[in-house]
């Protein structure tokens, strides 16, 4: 970023997963008075969907909806819109994204990706993918990581079949597209203490892995900024090796910075980054 992550604010007493933002904005109050499953949003309503993971093994993942128009927060939109779907949304909702007129919901524990009408959350199709994690898009294709060590490539017009499986590293996580390349964070999360430590680079003109970039162990979240840099988090080993945030220059496909801060997750919007930290930051850092 041109002015990326210019200052980390001094924080004390920070709890796990407390959000640190680099922009000021007033929050909109949420009205939670609407009853569970009372309505589905219409095409004319503007708002946001909220994917709830649910406890692992409990089959309680759910999709909620917040309307910007009236401030109503409606729970269990998927269940209301799809009453005949057995077991509802499923077990462990992991990712959700809207692409065109469709919404893709990755349900990790249920080994599926639900493809919904983005205007009303009604099911359009369902993809069976073992241990899916995240989804992203490029032109007419959806790319979905599977902990089986591949990225599934799915035609967004046919929806029902996997066009190809692109082999990457161990237990791949989040992805980002920069130009005609797809960057994939490999975690190796099932291989303690021998974690993967690479980011796979996929050429989207041939849909093949062309290289691996050595970064750090147990990679997880990965996002690109508008200047061609890719940011990726490492979860460390949960003991001696701490988590951190790294930057990859996609022109050279090399790591150019380690921020040395324990970032759990983050979001990038224009020149601002919003970070979720996993420990207290005791002093300011400047870049």
ABEGO torsion letter per residue (X at the ends): XAABGABBBBBBGBBBGBBBBABBBBBBBBBAABBBGABBBBAABBBBBBBBAEBBGAGABBBBBBBAAAGBBBBGAAAAABAABBGEAEBGBABBBBBEABBBBBBAAAGBBBBBBAAAGBBABBBBBBGBABBBBBEABBBBBBAAGBBBBBBAAAGABBABBBBBBBGBBBBBBBEABBBBBBAGAAAOABBBABBBBBBAAAGBBABBBBABBGBBBBBBBAAGBBBBBBAEAGBABBBBBBBBBAAAGBBABBAGBBBABBBBBEABBBBBBABBBABBBBX
